[in-house]
Amino acid sequence: MPDIILYPRDTVMRALEVMHRYGVHLLPVVDERHGEILGHVSEEELHRIWSTLPLARMTEILTARATLASEGSAGDRPRVVLLPGGQGVRSTWLH
């Protein structure tokens, strides 16, 4: 079986397709040039994003997540809302 990975340019739709095809629920996002793992994405996370931004790229998701982590939110668990152009905005987590 080949290594199952995602690249920063892969979209949410592509990632969910790969997960479904191979029956996995968590995948690494790998830098194409250096082979470095940039982060991981889960099927659950991607399904939440897919409903509004199916063409968002992995790089946008990881960047928005890193931005939230660097802000060190206290209290409510943050929710990443991606905007066109890869900008992330924090809002309250919705269940």
The first five atom37 places (N, CA, C, CB, O) and aatype in JSON, in Angstrom:
{
  "aatype": [12, 14, 3, 9, 9, 10, 18, 14, 1, 3, 16, 19, 12, 1, 0, 10, 6, 19, 12, 8, 1, 18, 7, 19, 8, 10, 10, 14, 19, 19, 3, 6, 1, 8, 7, 6, 9, 10, 7, 8, 19, 15, 6, 6, 6, 10, 8, 1, 9, 17, 15, 16, 10, 14, 10, 0, 1, 12, 16, 6, 9, 10, 16, 0, 1, 0, 16, 10, 0, 15, 6, 7, 15, 0, 7, 3, 1, 14, 1, 19, 19, 10, 10, 14, 7, 7, 5, 7, 19, 1, 15, 16, 17, 10, 8],
  "atom_mask": [
    [1, 1, 1, 1, 1],
    [1, 1, 1, 1, 1],
    [1, 1, 1, 1, 1],
    [1, 1, 1, 1, 1],
    [1, 1, 1, 1, 1],
    [1, 1, 1, 1, 1],
    [1, 1, 1, 1, 1],
    [1, 1, 1, 1, 1],
    [1, 1, 1, 1, 1],
    [1, 1, 1, 1, 1],
    [1, 1, 1, 1, 1],
    [1, 1, 1, 1, 1],
    [1, 1, 1, 1, 1],
    [1, 1, 1, 1, 1],
    [1, 1, 1, 1, 1],
    [1, 1, 1, 1, 1],
    [1, 1, 1, 1, 1],
    [1, 1, 1, 1, 1],
    [1, 1, 1, 1, 1],
    [1, 1, 1, 1, 1],
    [1, 1, 1, 1, 1],
    [1, 1, 1, 1, 1],
    [1, 1, 1, 0, 1],
    [1, 1, 1, 1, 1],
    [1, 1, 1, 1, 1],
    [1, 1, 1, 1, 1],
    [1, 1, 1, 1, 1],
    [1, 1, 1, 1, 1],
    [1, 1, 1, 1, 1],
    [1, 1, 1, 1, 1],
    [1, 1, 1, 1, 1],
    [1, 1, 1, 1, 1],
    [1, 1, 1, 1, 1],
    [1, 1, 1, 1, 1],
    [1, 1, 1, 0, 1],
    [1, 1, 1, 1, 1],
    [1, 1, 1, 1, 1],
    [1, 1, 1, 1, 1],
    [1, 1, 1, 0, 1],
    [1, 1, 1, 1, 1],
    [1, 1, 1, 1, 1],
    [1, 1, 1, 1, 1],
    [1, 1, 1, 1, 1],
    [1, 1, 1, 1, 1],
    [1, 1, 1, 1, 1],
    [1, 1, 1, 1, 1],
    [1, 1, 1, 1, 1],
    [1, 1, 1, 1, 1],
    [1, 1, 1, 1, 1],
    [1, 1, 1, 1, 1],
    [1, 1, 1, 1, 1],
    [1, 1, 1, 1, 1],
    [1, 1, 1, 1, 1],
    [1, 1, 1, 1, 1],
    [1, 1, 1, 1, 1],
    [1, 1, 1, 1, 1],
    [1, 1, 1, 1, 1],
    [1, 1, 1, 1, 1],
    [1, 1, 1, 1, 1],
    [1, 1, 1, 1, 1],
    [1, 1, 1, 1, 1],
    [1, 1, 1, 1, 1],
    [1, 1, 1, 1, 1],
    [1, 1, 1, 1, 1],
    [1, 1, 1, 1, 1],
    [1, 1, 1, 1, 1],
    [1, 1, 1, 1, 1],
    [1, 1, 1, 1, 1],
    [1, 1, 1, 1, 1],
    [1, 1, 1, 1, 1],
    [1, 1, 1, 1, 1],
    [1, 1, 1, 0, 1],
    [1, 1, 1, 1, 1],
    [1, 1, 1, 1, 1],
    [1, 1, 1, 0, 1],
    [1, 1, 1, 1, 1],
    [1, 1, 1, 1, 1],
    [1, 1, 1, 1, 1],
    [1, 1, 1, 1, 1],
    [1, 1, 1, 1, 1],
    [1, 1, 1, 1, 1],
    [1, 1, 1, 1, 1],
    [1, 1, 1, 1, 1],
    [1, 1, 1, 1, 1],
    [1, 1, 1, 0, 1],
    [1, 1, 1, 0, 1],
    [1, 1, 1, 1, 1],
    [1, 1, 1, 0, 1],
    [1, 1, 1, 1, 1],
    [1, 1, 1, 1, 1],
    [1, 1, 1, 1, 1],
    [1, 1, 1, 1, 1],
    [1, 1, 1, 1, 1],
    [1, 1, 1, 1, 1],
    [1, 1, 1, 1, 1]
  ],
  "atom_positions": [
    [[0.84, -1.17, 0.0], [0.0, 0.0, 0.0], [0.89, 1.24, 0.0], [-0.96, -0.01, 1.22], [1.86, 1.31, 0.76]],
    [[0.58, 2.21, -0.83], [1.39, 3.44, -0.88], [1.18, 4.28, 0.38], [1.02, 4.27, -2.13], [0.19, 4.12, 1.09]],
    [[2.15, 5.18, 0.64], [1.96, 6.12, 1.74], [0.75, 6.99, 1.41], [3.24, 7.01, 1.97], [0.6, 7.45, 0.28]],
    [[-0.1, 7.19, 2.39], [-1.31, 7.99, 2.17], [-1.09, 9.32, 2.86], [-2.6, 7.26, 2.71], [-1.11, 9.41, 4.09]],
    [[-0.88, 10.35, 2.06], [-0.58, 11.68, 2.59], [-1.34, 12.72, 1.78], [0.94, 11.97, 2.55], [-1.87, 12.44, 0.71]],
    [[-1.38, 13.91, 2.33], [-1.96, 15.06, 1.64], [-0.86, 16.1, 1.47], [-3.18, 15.65, 2.43], [0.12, 16.11, 2.22]],
    [[-1.03, 16.95, 0.5], [-0.11, 18.06, 0.26], [-0.82, 19.38, 0.55], [0.43, 18.02, -1.2], [-2.05, 19.43, 0.52]],
    [[-0.08, 20.44, 0.82], [-0.69, 21.73, 1.14], [-1.69, 22.22, 0.09], [0.38, 22.76, 1.32], [-2.65, 22.91, 0.44]],
    [[-1.5, 21.88, -1.16], [-2.39, 22.35, -2.22], [-3.68, 21.54, -2.34], [-1.66, 22.31, -3.55], [-4.62, 21.97, -3.01]],
    [[-3.74, 20.36, -1.68], [-4.95, 19.53, -1.75], [-6.13, 20.24, -1.11], [-4.71, 18.17, -1.06], [-5.99, 20.94, -0.11]],
    [[-7.31, 20.05, -1.7], [-8.53, 20.67, -1.19], [-9.23, 19.74, -0.19], [-9.48, 21.01, -2.35], [-8.89, 18.57, -0.06]],
    [[-10.19, 20.3, 0.5], [-11.01, 19.53, 1.43], [-11.69, 18.38, 0.7], [-12.07, 20.43, 2.12], [-11.71, 17.25, 1.19]],
    [[-12.23, 18.66, -0.48], [-12.89, 17.6, -1.26], [-11.92, 16.47, -1.58], [-13.48, 18.19, -2.56], [-12.26, 15.3, -1.42]],
    [[-10.74, 16.8, -2.02], [-9.72, 15.8, -2.36], [-9.32, 15.0, -1.12], [-8.48, 16.48, -2.98], [-9.18, 13.78, -1.19]],
    [[-9.13, 15.68, 0.0], [-8.74, 15.0, 1.24], [-9.81, 14.0, 1.68], [-8.48, 16.03, 2.35], [-9.49, 12.88, 2.07]],
    [[-11.07, 14.41, 1.61], [-12.15, 13.5, 2.01], [-12.25, 12.32, 1.05], [-13.49, 14.26, 2.06], [-12.56, 11.2, 1.46]],
    [[-12.0, 12.56, -0.22], [-11.99, 11.48, -1.21], [-10.9, 10.45, -0.87], [-11.77, 12.06, -2.63], [-11.15, 9.25, -0.91]],
    [[-9.71, 10.92, -0.55], [-8.59, 10.04, -0.2], [-8.92, 9.26, 1.07], [-7.28, 10.86, -0.02], [-8.69, 8.06, 1.14]],
    [[-9.46, 9.93, 2.06], [-9.82, 9.27, 3.32], [-10.85, 8.16, 3.08], [-10.37, 10.28, 4.32], [-10.74, 7.06, 3.62]],
    [[-11.84, 8.48, 2.28], [-12.88, 7.49, 1.98], [-12.3, 6.29, 1.22], [-14.02, 8.14, 1.15], [-12.6, 5.14, 1.54]],
    [[-11.48, 6.57, 0.23], [-10.89, 5.51, -0.6], [-10.06, 4.52, 0.23], [-10.03, 6.12, -1.69], [-10.12, 3.32, 0.01]],
    [[-9.29, 5.04, 1.19], [-8.39, 4.2, 1.96], [-8.91, 3.86, 3.36], [-7.06, 4.87, 2.08], [-8.25, 3.14, 4.11]],
    [[-10.08, 4.37, 3.71], [-10.67, 4.04, 5.01], [-9.89, 4.58, 6.2], [0.0, 0.0, 0.0], [-9.79, 3.91, 7.23]],
    [[-9.35, 5.78, 6.07], [-8.61, 6.41, 7.17], [-9.35, 7.65, 7.65], [-7.17, 6.76, 6.73], [-10.15, 8.24, 6.92]],
    [[-9.08, 8.05, 8.89], [-9.79, 9.19, 9.48], [-8.87, 10.34, 9.87], [-10.55, 8.73, 10.68], [-9.33, 11.39, 10.32]],
    [[-7.57, 10.13, 9.7], [-6.58, 11.16, 10.03], [-5.42, 11.02, 9.04], [-6.08, 11.02, 11.52], [-4.91, 9.92, 8.82]],
    [[-5.01, 12.14, 8.45], [-3.91, 12.1, 7.49], [-2.93, 13.24, 7.73], [-4.46, 12.18, 6.06], [-3.31, 14.33, 8.15]],
    [[-1.65, 12.97, 7.47], [-0.66, 14.04, 7.56], [-0.67, 14.91, 6.3], [0.75, 13.46, 7.79], [-0.97, 14.44, 5.2]],
    [[-0.35, 16.17, 6.48], [-0.13, 17.1, 5.37], [1.38, 17.28, 5.29], [-0.91, 18.49, 5.56], [2.01, 17.71, 6.26]],
    [[1.95, 16.96, 4.12], [3.4, 16.9, 3.96], [3.87, 17.93, 2.93], [3.84, 15.49, 3.55], [3.28, 18.07, 1.87]],
    [[4.95, 18.63, 3.27], [5.6, 19.56, 2.36], [6.2, 18.76, 1.2], [6.69, 20.4, 3.09], [6.96, 17.81, 1.42]],
    [[5.86, 19.13, -0.01], [6.31, 18.37, -1.19], [7.82, 18.42, -1.4], [5.63, 18.9, -2.43], [8.42, 17.43, -1.82]],
    [[8.42, 19.54, -1.12], [9.86, 19.69, -1.38], [10.74, 19.01, -0.34], [10.21, 21.14, -1.44], [11.73, 18.36, -0.69]],
    [[10.39, 19.15, 0.93], [11.26, 18.69, 2.0], [10.77, 17.41, 2.67], [11.4, 19.76, 3.03], [11.51, 16.81, 3.45]],
    [[9.55, 16.98, 2.38], [9.01, 15.78, 2.99], [8.67, 15.94, 4.47], [0.0, 0.0, 0.0], [8.44, 14.96, 5.18]],
    [[8.64, 17.17, 4.91], [8.37, 17.49, 6.31], [6.86, 17.47, 6.58], [8.96, 18.88, 6.68], [6.08, 17.97, 5.78]],
    [[6.47, 16.88, 7.71], [5.05, 16.87, 8.09], [4.7, 18.24, 8.64], [4.74, 15.74, 9.14], [5.31, 18.71, 9.6]],
    [[3.71, 18.87, 8.02], [3.29, 20.21, 8.41], [2.17, 20.17, 9.46], [2.83, 20.99, 7.2], [1.97, 21.13, 10.19]],
    [[1.46, 19.08, 9.51], [0.35, 18.92, 10.44], [-0.51, 17.75, 10.02], [0.0, 0.0, 0.0], [-0.19, 17.04, 9.07]],
    [[-1.6, 17.54, 10.75], [-2.54, 16.47, 10.45], [-3.94, 17.07, 10.36], [-2.49, 15.35, 11.52], [-4.24, 18.08, 11.0]],
    [[-4.79, 16.45, 9.57], [-6.2, 16.84, 9.49], [-7.05, 15.6, 9.72], [-6.54, 17.51, 8.12], [-6.69, 14.5, 9.31]],
    [[-8.17, 15.81, 10.38], [-9.08, 14.69, 10.66], [-10.29, 14.75, 9.74], [-9.52, 14.7, 12.13], [-10.67, 15.81, 9.24]],
    [[-10.88, 13.6, 9.55], [-12.09, 13.52, 8.73], [-13.2, 14.37, 9.34], [-12.56, 12.05, 8.6], [-13.91, 15.06, 8.61]],
    [[-13.33, 14.34, 10.66], [-14.37, 15.13, 11.34], [-14.19, 16.63, 11.07], [-14.34, 14.85, 12.86], [-15.14, 17.33, 10.75]],
    [[-12.96, 17.1, 11.2], [-12.64, 18.5, 10.95], [-12.95, 18.88, 9.5], [-11.17, 18.78, 11.27], [-13.53, 19.94, 9.24]],
    [[-12.56, 18.01, 8.58], [-12.78, 18.3, 7.17], [-14.26, 18.3, 6.81], [-12.06, 17.3, 6.31], [-14.68, 19.09, 5.96]],
    [[-15.05, 17.44, 7.43], [-16.5, 17.44, 7.16], [-17.13, 18.76, 7.61], [-17.18, 16.25, 7.87], [-18.03, 19.27, 6.95]],
    [[-16.67, 19.31, 8.74], [-17.21, 20.6, 9.2], [-16.87, 21.7, 8.2], [-16.64, 20.95, 10.6], [-17.72, 22.54, 7.9]],
    [[-15.66, 21.7, 7.69], [-15.23, 22.74, 6.76], [-15.88, 22.54, 5.38], [-13.69, 22.74, 6.62], [-16.22, 23.51, 4.71]],
    [[-16.05, 21.29, 4.97], [-16.59, 20.97, 3.65], [-17.96, 21.59, 3.42], [-16.68, 19.47, 3.48], [-18.26, 22.01, 2.3]],
    [[-18.78, 21.67, 4.45], [-20.13, 22.18, 4.27], [-20.16, 23.63, 3.78], [-20.9, 22.07, 5.56], [-21.13, 24.05, 3.16]],
    [[-19.11, 24.39, 4.06], [-19.08, 25.79, 3.61], [-17.96, 26.09, 2.62], [-18.95, 26.69, 4.79], [-18.12, 26.96, 1.76]],
    [[-16.84, 25.38, 2.73], [-15.69, 25.67, 1.87], [-15.04, 24.39, 1.36], [-14.66, 26.51, 2.62], [-13.94, 24.05, 1.79]],
    [[-15.69, 23.69, 0.44], [-15.14, 22.42, -0.04], [-13.85, 22.56, -0.83], [-16.15, 21.73, -0.89], [-13.12, 21.57, -1.0]],
    [[-13.54, 23.75, -1.3], [-12.32, 23.94, -2.09], [-11.19, 24.6, -1.29], [-12.62, 24.79, -3.31], [-10.15, 24.97, -1.84]],
    [[-11.39, 24.73, 0.04], [-10.31, 25.25, 0.88], [-9.14, 24.28, 0.8], [-10.78, 25.45, 2.36], [-9.33, 23.07, 0.75]],
    [[-7.95, 24.82, 0.8], [-6.73, 23.99, 0.7], [-6.19, 23.67, 2.09], [-5.65, 24.72, -0.15], [-6.45, 24.39, 3.06]],
    [[-5.44, 22.59, 2.17], [-4.87, 22.16, 3.45], [-4.01, 23.25, 4.05], [-4.04, 20.89, 3.27], [-4.0, 23.43, 5.27]],
    [[-3.27, 23.99, 3.22], [-2.43, 25.06, 3.73], [-3.26, 26.13, 4.44], [-1.62, 25.69, 2.59], [-2.81, 26.68, 5.44]],
    [[-4.45, 26.43, 3.93], [-5.33, 27.41, 4.56], [-5.82, 26.91, 5.92], [-6.53, 27.73, 3.65], [-5.89, 27.67, 6.89]],
    [[-6.15, 25.63, 5.98], [-6.63, 25.04, 7.23], [-5.54, 25.05, 8.29], [-7.13, 23.59, 6.99], [-5.77, 25.45, 9.43]],
    [[-4.34, 24.61, 7.91], [-3.23, 24.57, 8.87], [-2.82, 25.97, 9.31], [-2.04, 23.85, 8.26], [-2.47, 26.17, 10.47]],
    [[-2.85, 26.93, 8.4], [-2.49, 28.31, 8.74], [-3.51, 28.9, 9.72], [-2.41, 29.18, 7.47], [-3.13, 29.54, 10.7]],
    [[-4.79, 28.69, 9.46], [-5.82, 29.2, 10.35], [-5.7, 28.56, 11.73], [-7.22, 28.95, 9.77], [-5.85, 29.25, 12.74]],
    [[-5.43, 27.28, 11.77], [-5.28, 26.57, 13.05], [-4.07, 27.11, 13.82], [-5.11, 25.04, 12.81], [-4.15, 27.33, 15.03]],
    [[-2.96, 27.33, 13.13], [-1.76, 27.85, 13.77], [-1.99, 29.27, 14.31], [-0.58, 27.85, 12.78], [-1.49, 29.61, 15.38]],
    [[-2.73, 30.06, 13.58], [-3.04, 31.42, 14.02], [-3.82, 31.38, 15.32], [-3.84, 32.17, 12.94], [-3.54, 32.15, 16.24]],
    [[-4.79, 30.5, 15.4], [-5.58, 30.37, 16.62], [-4.74, 29.88, 17.79], [-6.75, 29.43, 16.4], [-4.88, 30.37, 18.91]],
    [[-3.86, 28.94, 17.53], [-3.01, 28.4, 18.59], [-2.07, 29.48, 19.12], [-2.2, 27.2, 18.06], [-1.82, 29.53, 20.33]],
    [[-1.56, 30.32, 18.25], [-0.63, 31.37, 18.68], [-1.33, 32.44, 19.5], [0.06, 32.0, 17.48], [-0.7, 33.13, 20.3]],
    [[-2.64, 32.58, 19.31], [-3.41, 33.55, 20.09], [-3.66, 33.05, 21.49], [-4.73, 33.86, 19.4], [-3.96, 33.83, 22.4]],
    [[-3.54, 31.71, 21.69], [-3.71, 31.14, 23.02], [-5.06, 31.42, 23.62], [0.0, 0.0, 0.0], [-5.15, 31.99, 24.71]],
    [[-6.12, 31.03, 22.93], [-7.47, 31.32, 23.41], [-7.74, 30.63, 24.74], [-8.5, 30.88, 22.37], [-7.41, 29.46, 24.92]],
    [[-8.33, 31.35, 25.64], [-8.75, 30.8, 26.92], [-10.27, 30.77, 26.93], [-8.19, 31.65, 28.12], [-10.92, 31.6, 26.29]],
    [[-10.82, 29.82, 27.64], [-12.27, 29.74, 27.71], [-12.83, 28.79, 26.69], [0.0, 0.0, 0.0], [-12.44, 27.62, 26.63]],
    [[-13.76, 29.28, 25.88], [-14.42, 28.42, 24.89], [-13.43, 27.87, 23.88], [-15.51, 29.19, 24.17], [-12.45, 28.52, 23.53]],
    [[-13.71, 26.67, 23.43], [-12.9, 26.05, 22.38], [-13.16, 26.81, 21.09], [-13.24, 24.51, 22.22], [-14.32, 26.99, 20.72]],
    [[-12.12, 27.26, 20.39], [-12.33, 28.06, 19.19], [-12.76, 27.22, 18.0], [-11.07, 28.81, 18.84], [-12.51, 26.02, 17.94]],
    [[-13.4, 27.86, 17.09], [-13.78, 27.24, 15.83], [-13.09, 28.03, 14.73], [-15.34, 27.21, 15.64], [-13.12, 29.26, 14.73]],
    [[-12.48, 27.33, 13.79], [-11.83, 28.01, 12.68], [-12.85, 28.25, 11.58], [-10.63, 27.19, 12.15], [-13.51, 27.31, 11.12]],
    [[-12.98, 29.48, 11.18], [-13.84, 29.84, 10.06], [-12.92, 30.38, 8.99], [-14.96, 30.88, 10.46], [-12.29, 31.42, 9.18]],
    [[-12.83, 29.69, 7.86], [-11.94, 30.13, 6.79], [-12.65, 31.13, 5.89], [-11.44, 28.94, 5.97], [-13.83, 30.97, 5.56]],
    [[-11.93, 32.14, 5.5], [-12.44, 33.14, 4.59], [-11.67, 33.04, 3.28], [-12.33, 34.56, 5.19], [-10.55, 32.53, 3.27]],
    [[-12.24, 33.51, 2.18], [-11.51, 33.49, 0.92], [-10.14, 34.15, 1.09], [-12.3, 34.2, -0.19], [-10.01, 35.16, 1.78]],
    [[-9.14, 33.57, 0.46], [-7.79, 34.08, 0.58], [-7.01, 33.44, 1.71], [0.0, 0.0, 0.0], [-5.87, 33.84, 1.98]],
    [[-7.6, 32.45, 2.38], [-6.89, 31.71, 3.39], [-6.8, 32.37, 4.75], [0.0, 0.0, 0.0], [-5.99, 31.97, 5.58]],
    [[-7.62, 33.39, 4.99], [-7.6, 34.06, 6.29], [-8.49, 33.3, 7.25], [-8.04, 35.53, 6.16], [-9.59, 32.9, 6.89]],
    [[-8.04, 33.11, 8.45], [-8.83, 32.43, 9.47], [-9.38, 33.44, 10.48], [0.0, 0.0, 0.0], [-8.74, 34.44, 10.78]],
    [[-10.56, 33.16, 10.97], [-11.19, 34.02, 11.96], [-11.67, 33.13, 13.1], [-12.37, 34.85, 11.34], [-12.18, 32.03, 12.86]],
    [[-11.52, 33.6, 14.33], [-11.95, 32.81, 15.48], [-13.4, 33.16, 15.83], [-11.01, 33.04, 16.69], [-13.78, 34.33, 15.83]],
    [[-14.18, 32.14, 16.13], [-15.51, 32.36, 16.67], [-15.77, 31.26, 17.68], [-16.61, 32.37, 15.55], [-14.93, 30.38, 17.85]],
    [[-16.89, 31.3, 18.36], [-17.21, 30.29, 19.36], [-17.53, 28.97, 18.68], [-18.39, 30.74, 20.23], [-18.16, 28.93, 17.62]],
    [[-17.09, 27.89, 19.31], [-17.33, 26.54, 18.78], [-18.83, 26.26, 18.76], [-16.59, 25.47, 19.64], [-19.54, 26.53, 19.73]],
    [[-19.3, 25.72, 17.66], [-20.72, 25.36, 17.54], [-20.84, 23.85, 17.48], [-21.36, 26.0, 16.29], [-20.12, 23.21, 16.72]],
    [[-21.73, 23.28, 18.26], [-21.93, 21.83, 18.25], [-23.12, 21.47, 17.4], [-22.13, 21.28, 19.67], [-23.45, 20.3, 17.26]]
  ]
}
